[in-house]
Amino acid sequence: MSEGKKDSAALTSAGSRFLRGIFDVKMSVVNEEVEGEIVFHERHEGPPGHAHGGSIATVMDELMGCAAFMKGYMALAAHLELDYRKPVPLHIPLIGKTQIIKEGNRSVHVKGQLHREDNGQLLVESSAVFVHIGGSKFMEMNEEGKPDQKLDE
């Protein structure tokens, strides 16, 4: 992880159950931004010896979403974009970094990058827009799961 002020507690409870159950990711807050230590394994493989793009997108979505959450947004992804600069190897420690670039009344724009830890090589750049739906709507999503419910209701 980069040098800088780290919050005393890692974001051990941050991220979805899905992420914690499938990916090897440790998140921390560094200088008010979310960083992740990531390693992809065979179960994440796409091209031989490399991570599947969908696995990479999932991890970057989660890191950026946690950055929005840390700023107080109870938000869902409305737009996610990734630029795959280099293939992402398996079994290599990686660092994901986020940066909030714009905040609005109901949205937050976040950028992220994924680098090799050993040499700093940039592998992926990402950006996302998250829409703040409010704490009560966010928590209600755990109830009966209303498939017809729209985010802007």
MIKOLPA-178798 format. One record per residue: residue in one letter; x, y, z of N, C-alpha, C in turn. Coordinates in steps of 0.02 Angstrom, whole numbers, plus 50000, padded with zeros to 5 digits. Atoms other than C-alpha are relative to their C-alpha. Example, Ala and Ser with C-alpha at 12.3 -4.5 7.8 and 13.67 -1.06 7.14 Angstrom:
2
[rec 'a',[50045,49941,50000],[50615,49775,50390],[50045,50060,50000]]
[rec 's',[49958,49941,49997],[50684,49947,50357],[49961,50055,50037]]
END
This chain:
153
[rec 'm',[50042,49942,50000],[50000,50000,50000],[50044,50061,50000]]
[rec 's',[49961,49940,50004],[50057,50176,49971],[50012,50029,50069]]
[rec 'e',[49987,49965,49937],[50134,50281,50107],[49945,50051,50009]]
[rec 'g',[50051,49950,49986],[50018,50402,50191],[49961,49979,50061]]
[rec 'k',[50040,50014,49940],[49895,50411,50331],[49950,49945,49986]]
[rec 'k',[50047,50055,50007],[49802,50247,50348],[49954,50001,50060]]
[rec 'd',[50046,50007,49945],[49646,50232,50452],[50021,49938,50039]]
[rec 's',[49976,50054,49957],[49678,50118,50600],[49968,49933,49984]]
[rec 'a',[50034,50063,50014],[49552,49988,50546],[49991,49991,49925]]
[rec 'a',[50012,50016,50071],[49550,49905,50376],[49925,49994,49990]]
[rec 'l',[50071,50004,50016],[49382,49901,50289],[49980,49926,49998]]
[rec 't',[50013,50071,50000],[49357,49721,50341],[49927,49984,49987]]
[rec 's',[50070,50013,50011],[49168,49736,50336],[49975,50033,49936]]
[rec 'a',[50021,49966,50062],[49166,49839,50176],[49996,49951,49943]]
[rec 'g',[50007,50042,50058],[49118,49766,50013],[49943,49951,50008]]
[rec 's',[50056,50046,50000],[48982,49646,49966],[50021,49931,50025]]
[rec 'r',[49986,50069,49981],[48968,49469,50031],[50029,49962,49941]]
[rec 'f',[49975,50032,50060],[48998,49414,49853],[50075,50011,49993]]
[rec 'l',[49929,49984,50008],[49165,49504,49845],[50042,49963,50052]]
[rec 'r',[49961,50032,49946],[49225,49439,50014],[50003,49925,49991]]
[rec 'g',[50002,50072,50008],[49175,49262,49968],[50039,49973,49941]]
[rec 'i',[49971,50026,50062],[49257,49251,49798],[50069,50030,49984]]
[rec 'f',[49938,49966,50019],[49401,49375,49787],[50046,50009,50059]]
[rec 'd',[49949,49989,49950],[49563,49397,49882],[50017,50075,49999]]
[rec 'v',[49994,49927,49999],[49547,49584,49921],[50001,50024,50072]]
[rec 'k',[49998,49967,49935],[49597,49685,50074],[49996,50074,49987]]
[rec 'm',[50010,49928,50011],[49531,49863,50077],[50019,50039,50061]]
[rec 's',[49983,49953,49947],[49595,50009,50180],[49986,50070,49975]]
[rec 'v',[50006,49929,50016],[49567,50195,50186],[50068,50032,50008]]
[rec 'v',[49935,49966,50000],[49724,50293,50141],[49988,50071,49976]]
[rec 'n',[50010,49929,50018],[49717,50483,50141],[49930,50012,49972]]
[rec 'e',[50071,49992,50016],[49527,50476,50131],[49979,49968,49933]]
[rec 'e',[50017,50037,50061],[49531,50363,49978],[50004,49926,50016]]
[rec 'v',[49999,50072,49989],[49499,50176,49967],[50053,49969,49955]]
[rec 'e',[49950,50039,50036],[49643,50064,49917],[49987,49927,50013]]
[rec 'g',[50008,50072,49991],[49639,49878,49891],[50063,49963,49981]]
[rec 'e',[49948,50048,50017],[49771,49743,49895],[49964,49941,49970]]
[rec 'i',[50039,50049,50038],[49714,49616,49766],[50047,49947,49972]]
[rec 'v',[49966,50054,50036],[49773,49447,49703],[49945,49958,49966]]
[rec 'f',[50045,50043,50038],[49679,49353,49566],[50029,49929,49997]]
[rec 'h',[49980,50070,50001],[49685,49162,49564],[49968,49963,49942]]
[rec 'e',[50026,50039,50056],[49638,49020,49445],[49924,50008,49992]]
[rec 'r',[50073,49995,50005],[49453,49038,49486],[49978,50066,49966]]
[rec 'h',[50015,49936,50032],[49462,49214,49410],[50028,50002,49928]]
[rec 'e',[49965,50001,50064],[49551,49158,49251],[49955,50010,49940]]
[rec 'g',[50031,49991,50066],[49499,49218,49079],[50051,49973,49950]]
[rec 'p',[49946,50024,50043],[49645,49212,48957],[50050,49959,50043]]
[rec 'p',[49954,50042,49961],[49773,49080,49010],[50050,50042,50041]]
[rec 'g',[49953,49966,49956],[49870,49143,49161],[49981,50071,50020]]
[rec 'h',[50021,49931,49988],[49771,49305,49172],[49928,50004,50024]]
[rec 'a',[50067,49990,49972],[49616,49373,49258],[49949,50015,49945]]
[rec 'h',[50057,49986,50043],[49447,49377,49170],[49980,50073,50008]]
[rec 'g',[50021,49930,49998],[49388,49552,49127],[49942,50013,50047]]
[rec 'g',[50057,49992,49955],[49226,49525,49223],[50021,49998,50073]]
[rec 's',[49974,50002,49932],[49323,49480,49380],[50033,50066,50018]]
[rec 'i',[49967,49935,49990],[49427,49637,49362],[49947,50055,50010]]
[rec 'a',[50053,49950,49996],[49270,49742,49334],[49965,49997,50068]]
[rec 't',[50033,50008,49936],[49189,49670,49490],[50040,50031,50057]]
[rec 'v',[49957,49973,49947],[49337,49714,49600],[50005,50076,49996]]
[rec 'm',[49994,49927,50007],[49355,49889,49529],[49934,50034,50018]]
[rec 'd',[50066,49974,49981],[49167,49919,49548],[49995,50004,50076]]
[rec 'e',[50004,50003,49927],[49179,49868,49730],[50045,50052,50033]]
[rec 'l',[49954,49950,49971],[49331,49977,49768],[49972,50070,49991]]
[rec 'm',[50027,49933,50012],[49251,50129,49688],[49935,50011,50039]]
[rec 'g',[50061,49995,49961],[49084,50093,49772],[50015,50013,50074]]
[rec 'c',[49980,49988,49930],[49171,50085,49941],[50025,50071,50010]]
[rec 'a',[49978,49930,49995],[49250,50255,49905],[49939,50045,50006]]
[rec 'a',[50062,49960,49996],[49076,50326,49877],[49968,49991,50069]]
[rec 'f',[50029,50015,49934],[49013,50240,50036],[50037,50037,50055]]
[rec 'm',[49960,49966,49949],[49157,50313,50138],[49986,50075,50002]]
[rec 'k',[50018,49929,50003],[49100,50487,50083],[49928,50010,50021]]
[rec 'g',[50069,49993,49974],[48925,50450,50150],[49945,49985,49950]]
[rec 'y',[50050,50016,50051],[48838,50395,49990],[49976,49928,50009]]
[rec 'm',[50031,50066,50002],[48718,50248,50004],[49979,49992,49927]]
[rec 'a',[50007,49994,50072],[48735,50221,49818],[50007,49933,49964]]
[rec 'l',[49994,50056,50046],[48720,50098,49676],[50034,50025,49936]]
[rec 'a',[49967,49981,50062],[48823,50097,49517],[49947,50013,49946]]
[rec 'a',[50043,49983,50057],[48735,50184,49373],[50039,49994,49935]]
[rec 'h',[49958,50004,50060],[48881,50182,49251],[50069,49976,50022]]
[rec 'l',[49934,50027,49985],[49042,50082,49253],[50038,49992,49935]]
[rec 'e',[49960,50004,50061],[49182,50095,49126],[50071,49979,50019]]
[rec 'l',[49931,50022,49988],[49350,50007,49118],[50039,50002,49935]]
[rec 'd',[49952,50004,50054],[49500,50026,49005],[50055,49952,50021]]
[rec 'y',[49951,50052,49984],[49607,49870,49007],[50064,50018,49962]]
[rec 'r',[49937,49977,50031],[49784,49936,48974],[50048,49942,49986]]
[rec 'k',[49956,50059,50007],[49879,49772,48999],[49964,49941,50030]]
[rec 'p',[50030,50059,49969],[49829,49593,49038],[50018,49997,50074]]
[rec 'v',[49991,50002,49927],[49809,49566,49226],[50019,49928,50019]]
[rec 'p',[49976,50067,49985],[49914,49417,49283],[49971,49972,50064]]
[rec 'l',[50020,50035,49939],[49860,49287,49410],[50059,49997,50048]]
[rec 'h',[49951,50012,49947],[49953,49265,49576],[50050,50056,50010]]
[rec 'i',[49955,49943,49991],[50036,49437,49569],[49964,50051,50044]]
[rec 'p',[50032,49949,49958],[50000,49562,49709],[49988,50065,49960]]
[rec 'l',[50021,49940,50036],[49907,49712,49639],[49974,50052,50051]]
[rec 'i',[50027,49945,49959],[49855,49881,49710],[49947,50036,49959]]
[rec 'g',[50053,49961,50030],[49689,49961,49667],[49993,50065,50040]]
[rec 'k',[50007,49934,49967],[49669,50147,49705],[49940,50036,49971]]
[rec 't',[50059,49963,50021],[49517,50258,49698],[50009,50075,50013]]
[rec 'q',[50000,49928,49990],[49487,50444,49686],[49931,50027,49982]]
[rec 'i',[50064,49967,50015],[49323,50539,49700],[50016,50064,49962]]
[rec 'i',[49984,49942,50042],[49324,50668,49561],[49944,50052,49997]]
[rec 'k',[50055,49953,50003],[49152,50747,49573],[49944,49975,50045]]
[rec 'e',[50057,50017,49958],[49009,50751,49698],[49942,50045,49982]]
[rec 'g',[50061,49962,50014],[48831,50803,49663],[49950,49987,50055]]
[rec 'n',[50053,50011,49950],[48667,50802,49759],[49983,49926,50005]]
[rec 'r',[50020,50070,49999],[48626,50623,49709],[50051,49954,49967]]
[rec 's',[49952,50043,50035],[48782,50560,49622],[50071,50017,50022]]
[rec 'v',[49928,49991,49988],[48967,50537,49647],[50037,49965,49944]]
[rec 'h',[49959,50027,50054],[49096,50509,49510],[50067,49979,50030]]
[rec 'v',[49939,50028,49970],[49244,50399,49554],[50043,49971,49944]]
[rec 'k',[49952,50031,50045],[49400,50348,49460],[50042,49950,50039]]
[rec 'g',[49957,50050,49969],[49508,50198,49495],[50055,49978,49953]]
[rec 'q',[49944,50028,50038],[49670,50120,49440],[50022,49935,50034]]
[rec 'l',[49973,50063,49976],[49742,49946,49457],[50072,49995,49975]]
[rec 'h',[49929,50003,50016],[49932,49929,49463],[50030,49936,50027]]
[rec 'r',[49959,50053,49970],[50057,49789,49488],[50034,50030,50061]]
[rec 'e',[49966,49975,49940],[50128,49806,49663],[50075,50001,49992]]
[rec 'd',[49927,50006,50004],[50304,49752,49615],[50033,50054,49958]]
[rec 'n',[49967,49951,50044],[50339,49875,49474],[49957,50062,49985]]
[rec 'g',[50044,49942,50010],[50192,49998,49477],[49967,50005,49932]]
[rec 'q',[50029,49998,50067],[50139,49955,49300],[49924,50008,50002]]
[rec 'l',[50072,49989,50005],[49965,50022,49259],[49970,49946,49957]]
[rec 'l',[50033,50054,50037],[49851,49879,49207],[49929,50019,49979]]
[rec 'v',[50070,49983,50013],[49674,49950,49216],[49985,50069,50027]]
[rec 'e',[50029,49937,49976],[49591,50120,49228],[49925,49992,49999]]
[rec 's',[50073,50007,49996],[49410,50133,49280],[49968,50065,50022]]
[rec 's',[50039,49943,49975],[49275,50261,49311],[49929,49976,50010]]
[rec 'a',[50069,50019,49985],[49101,50251,49382],[49961,50059,50025]]
[rec 'v',[50047,49953,49970],[48950,50354,49426],[49955,49959,50045]]
[rec 'f',[50043,50033,49951],[48858,50301,49582],[49943,50048,50017]]
[rec 'v',[50059,49960,49985],[48682,50363,49619],[49980,49987,50073]]
[rec 'h',[50019,50003,49930],[48639,50401,49799],[49925,49987,50005]]
[rec 'i',[50072,50016,49995],[48473,50317,49841],[49974,50010,50071]]
[rec 'g',[50021,49988,49931],[48470,50358,50026],[50004,49937,50042]]
[rec 'g',[49992,50056,49955],[48494,50248,50177],[49940,49956,50006]]
[rec 's',[50059,50042,49991],[48314,50192,50195],[49987,49956,49939]]
[rec 'k',[50009,50041,50060],[48298,50135,50014],[50054,49947,49994]]
[rec 'f',[49944,50047,50003],[48468,50054,50024],[49986,49940,50044]]
[rec 'm',[50014,50054,49952],[48418,49953,50177],[49938,49960,49980]]
[rec 'e',[50061,50035,50022],[48246,49911,50104],[50015,49948,49946]]
[rec 'm',[49983,50047,50053],[48334,49820,49962],[50009,49930,50028]]
[rec 'n',[49992,50065,49968],[48363,49679,50085],[49933,49966,50012]]
[rec 'e',[50067,50028,49991],[48176,49657,50105],[49978,49967,49936]]
[rec 'e',[50030,50041,50053],[48070,49557,49984],[50027,50007,49929]]
[rec 'g',[49973,49993,50067],[48168,49616,49832],[49946,50015,49949]]
[rec 'k',[50054,49979,50045],[48044,49715,49729],[50030,50011,49931]]
[rec 'p',[49968,49993,50066],[48097,49687,49548],[49975,50059,49960]]
[rec 'd',[50026,49944,50038],[47986,49827,49484],[50022,50067,50028]]
[rec 'q',[49980,49938,49968],[48061,49957,49601],[50053,50036,49958]]
[rec 'k',[49952,49960,50037],[48152,50098,49511],[50040,50040,50049]]
[rec 'l',[49956,49964,49956],[48299,50189,49586],[49977,50072,50012]]
[rec 'd',[50018,49929,49993],[48222,50361,49558],[49931,50010,50029]]
[rec 'e',[50067,49992,49970],[48054,50328,49643],[50005,50039,50064]]
END
